[in-house]
């Protein structure tokens, strides 16, 4: 019975990882396709690149800030209702963006509505996955978050192909509806934690020792701690440059005479690196420790950002 329970717990944990992978695949697939849609939008509506970049900036800022609220909601009511509501808002926001004619409309549909929905992707998914695994937490989170990188790899190229057939409005609307629908399906498999269904992390047959549950600090103490503040600084400094290519790389490639589909492959190439990087860094963090893996990633980021500016 103990062996069967362990195997069942591992299977349920795998289902949660697969569901989180799916949510991030569709959510980030939409997000990273924005540059493909924005180039067609700017060409049809006569907008400058700054006009298409502002709504995306609002979108990234707002969904990042709202992740604190969706993370707290996940702790209180579980990931399933949080992701369900987010999927509906994400589909609505991106879908309505296919109907815009003025920049202020895109600020509202993308910068506000879609941002509300996008805030359910990263934090609720990874927080839930981490509850199901302790021994191989880095690997589990890496597999789940790879969904975002694969979305980055596949969806922009697909979006570019659909734009060539239907135009950017129909392509964006259909992509938004399909992505939101499949996110709703994935949300059904998001279970808050193994304890809520009579199981334990990693398929253990008994409760983990208290030392594995953390030092028992309050939320206020954690917020004021140096590691927590450093993590915020890390995300802030990384996200300052990292979204620039997602908005402007496609347009820049077209300036160089590259076709729309080939230009979208620039974004897809980032997805290839992200997929390899997430999987390898997650496994490496379990093997050599979190800090050495983190420092290795920082070194690669610094080199990549400098080289990107010289391309």
Secondary structure, DSSP 4 states (H G I P E B T S, - for coil): -HHHHHHHHHHHHHHHHHHHHHHHHHHHHHHHTHHHHHHHHHHHHT--HHHHHHHHHHHHHHHHHHHHHHHHHHHHH-HHHHHHHHHHHHHHHHHHHTT--SHHHHHHIIIIIIHHHHTTTHHHHHHHHHHH-STTHHHHHHHHHHHHHHHHHHHHHHHHHHHHHH-HHHHHHHHHHHHHHHHHHHHTT--S-GGGGT--GGG-SSPPPGGGG-----HHHHHTSHHHHHHHHHHHHHHHHHTHHHHHHHHHHHHTT--HHHHHHHHHHHHHHHHHHHHHHHHHHHHH-HHHHHHHHHHHHHHHHHHHHT-
